[in-house]
């Protein structure tokens, strides 16, 4: 009788634990996609794709879109799993990473909020287009679509910073921590692929002014996140050196 009750209790506990783990996976996935998408900014990638693929056929453009989304997924996964190793190898602290990542994200946010020129008129797009027009077939999937347009330094800094923050908090099952990056990367890459695949339709729907407005809003959100990153890093440094009581007295 006692053994049966114990087995039922263990089974119930395991079921609740599994449900909590699935809920944690869902929360991490939603949070990760929400944080990374403004940095990835698929609409800007769409504008860049249309600006440098005018010589391509629709089939070639779709092929480049698929390859670029795969590259984005691979870059994000490598950053997710190897970012912590790189930090330890070079002796980079979480606090320093958060402040540096915040600065990088802030620069990108300011450029999106106050662009000097539109993506279609950018010098990089013009030079790339001129270069590619001299070749019958060209590969623009990795550079510039996947990197730096989508999975650039800001995206990488955000991934490493967020991953270190989740690791520091703890309380998450190992399998959830290992599976969440895969689901986040796949979803973000699928969204990027869908946007690039529908590039002509998106441009007709929003127009140049609409994409510019959306990019500016995303830029403002990135600046807010960057400031919060820097604040968190500074507060952790203050707490690390035991200066909180002194600041409270001031």
C-alpha positions in Angstrom: 0.0 0.0 0.0 2.8 2.4 0.9 4.7 1.5 -2.2 1.6 2.2 -4.4 1.1 5.6 -2.8 4.8 6.5 -3.2 4.6 5.5 -6.9 1.5 7.6 -7.5 3.1 10.6 -5.7 6.3 10.3 -7.8 4.2 9.9 -11.0 2.2 13.0 -10.1 5.3 15.0 -9.3 7.0 14.0 -12.5 3.9 15.0 -14.5 3.9 18.4 -12.8 7.6 18.8 -13.4 7.3 18.0 -17.0 4.4 20.4 -17.4 6.5 23.2 -15.8 9.4 22.4 -18.1 7.2 22.6 -21.2 5.8 25.9 -19.9 9.4 27.2 -19.3 10.3 26.1 -22.9 7.3 28.0 -24.2 8.2 31.2 -22.2 11.9 31.1 -23.2 10.9 30.6 -26.9 8.4 33.5 -26.9 10.9 35.8 -25.0 13.8 34.9 -27.3 11.9 35.5 -30.5 10.5 38.8 -29.2 13.9 40.0 -28.2 15.8 38.9 -31.3 13.3 39.9 -34.0 13.8 43.7 -33.6 17.5 43.1 -34.1 17.2 40.7 -37.0 14.7 43.2 -38.5 13.5 41.1 -41.5 11.8 44.1 -43.2 15.2 45.8 -43.6 16.6 42.5 -45.0 13.7 42.4 -47.4 14.5 45.9 -48.6 18.2 45.0 -49.0 17.3 41.8 -50.9 15.2 43.7 -53.4 17.9 46.3 -53.8 20.7 43.8 -54.7 18.7 41.0 -56.5 17.3 43.0 -59.4 19.2 40.9 -61.9 17.9 37.6 -60.5 15.0 35.5 -61.6 12.2 34.8 -59.0 13.5 31.2 -58.6 17.1 32.4 -58.0 15.8 35.0 -55.5 13.8 32.3 -53.7 16.9 30.1 -53.6 18.9 32.8 -52.0 16.2 33.5 -49.5 16.2 29.9 -48.4 19.9 29.7 -48.1 20.1 33.0 -46.2 17.5 31.8 -43.6 19.5 28.5 -43.1 22.7 30.5 -42.6 20.9 32.7 -40.1 19.7 29.6 -38.1 23.3 28.2 -38.1 24.9 31.5 -37.0 22.4 31.9 -34.2 22.8 28.3 -33.0 26.6 28.6 -33.0 26.3 31.8 -31.0 23.9 30.3 -28.5 26.1 27.2 -27.8 29.6 28.6 -28.3 29.1 32.1 -26.9 29.7 31.0 -23.3 32.8 29.1 -24.3 34.3 32.1 -26.0 33.6 34.3 -23.0 35.4 31.9 -20.7 38.3 31.5 -23.2 38.9 35.3 -23.3 38.0 36.0 -19.7 35.0 38.2 -20.5 32.7 38.8 -17.6 28.9 38.8 -17.9 28.8 42.4 -16.6 31.3 43.5 -19.2 29.4 41.6 -21.9 26.1 43.3 -21.0 27.6 46.8 -21.1 29.4 46.2 -24.4 26.4 44.4 -25.9 24.2 47.3 -24.8 26.6 49.8 -26.5 26.5 47.8 -29.8 22.7 47.4 -29.7 22.4 51.1 -28.9 24.5 52.1 -31.9 22.4 49.9 -34.2 19.2 51.3 -32.6 20.3 54.9 -33.2 21.2 54.1 -36.9 17.7 52.6 -37.3 16.0 55.5 -35.5 18.0 58.2 -37.3 19.0 56.7 -40.7 21.3 58.8 -42.9 19.7 57.2 -45.9 17.2 54.5 -46.7 18.3 50.8 -47.2 17.5 51.0 -50.9 19.8 54.0 -51.3 22.6 52.8 -49.0 26.1 52.8 -50.4 26.6 49.2 -49.4 23.5 48.1 -51.4 24.6 50.1 -54.4 28.1 48.8 -54.5 26.9 45.2 -53.9 24.3 45.6 -56.7 26.9 47.0 -59.1 29.3 44.2 -58.3 26.7 41.4 -58.7 25.3 42.7 -61.9 28.6 41.8 -63.6 28.1 38.2 -62.8 25.6 35.9 -64.2 25.0 34.0 -61.0 25.8 35.4 -57.6 25.5 34.2 -54.0 24.2 36.9 -51.7 22.8 34.6 -49.1 25.6 34.7 -46.5 26.9 38.2 -47.2 25.1 40.5 -46.9 21.6 38.9 -46.2 22.5 36.5 -43.4 25.4 38.5 -42.0 25.5 41.4 -41.2 22.0 42.3 -42.2 20.1 39.7 -40.1 22.5 37.9 -37.8 24.9 40.8 -37.2 27.0 41.8 -34.2 24.0 43.2 -32.4 22.0 40.0 -32.7 25.0 38.0 -31.5 25.6 40.3 -28.5 21.9 40.0 -27.6 22.0 36.2 -27.8 25.1 35.9 -25.6 23.9 38.4 -23.1 20.4 36.8 -22.8 21.9 33.3 -22.6 24.2 34.3 -19.8 21.3 36.0 -17.9 19.2 32.9 -18.2 22.1 30.7 -17.0 22.7 33.0 -14.0 19.1 32.9 -12.9 19.0 29.1 -12.9 15.9 27.0 -12.1 15.5 25.7 -15.6 15.8 22.1 -16.7 18.9 21.2 -18.7 16.9 19.8 -21.6 14.8 23.0 -21.8 18.0 25.1 -21.8 19.5 23.1 -24.6 16.3 22.8 -26.7 15.1 26.5 -26.4 17.9 27.9 -28.7 16.9 25.4 -31.4 13.2 26.4 -31.3 14.1 30.1 -31.2 16.5 29.9 -34.1 14.1 27.9 -36.2 11.2 30.2 -35.6 13.3 33.4 -36.3 14.8 31.9 -39.4 11.3 30.8 -40.6 10.0 34.3 -40.2 13.0 35.8 -42.0 12.5 33.3 -44.8 8.8 34.0 -45.1 9.5 37.7 -45.3 12.2 37.4 -47.9 10.0 34.9 -49.9 7.2 37.5 -49.8 9.5 40.4 -50.5 7.6 41.8 -53.4 4.2 41.6 -51.7 5.6 43.2 -48.5 7.1 46.1 -50.4 3.8 46.7 -52.2 1.9 46.5 -48.8 4.0 48.8 -46.7 6.0 50.8 -49.3 9.3 52.4 -48.6 7.8 54.9 -46.0 6.1 52.1 -44.1 9.2 50.0 -43.8 11.1 53.1 -42.8 8.6 53.8 -40.0 8.7 50.2 -38.7 12.5 50.3 -38.7 12.4 53.5 -36.6 10.1 52.0 -34.1 12.3 48.9 -33.8 15.3 51.2 -33.4 13.7 53.0 -30.5 12.9 49.6 -28.8 16.5 48.5 -29.3 17.8 51.7 -27.7 15.5 51.1 -24.6 16.8 47.5 -24.4 20.4 48.7 -24.7 20.0 51.2 -21.9 18.5 48.5 -19.7 21.4 46.2 -20.5 23.9 48.8 -19.5 22.0 49.6 -16.3 21.9 45.9 -15.3 25.6 45.5 -16.0 26.5 48.6 -13.9 24.3 47.5 -11.0 25.9 44.1 -11.0 29.4 45.7 -10.9 28.3 47.9 -8.0 26.9 45.0 -6.1 30.0 42.9 -6.9 32.2 45.5 -5.1 29.8 45.9 -2.3 29.0 49.6 -3.0 25.2 49.3 -2.6 25.2 50.3 1.1 27.4 53.3 0.3 25.0 54.4 -2.5 22.0 53.9 -0.3 23.6 56.3 2.3 24.2 58.9 -0.5 
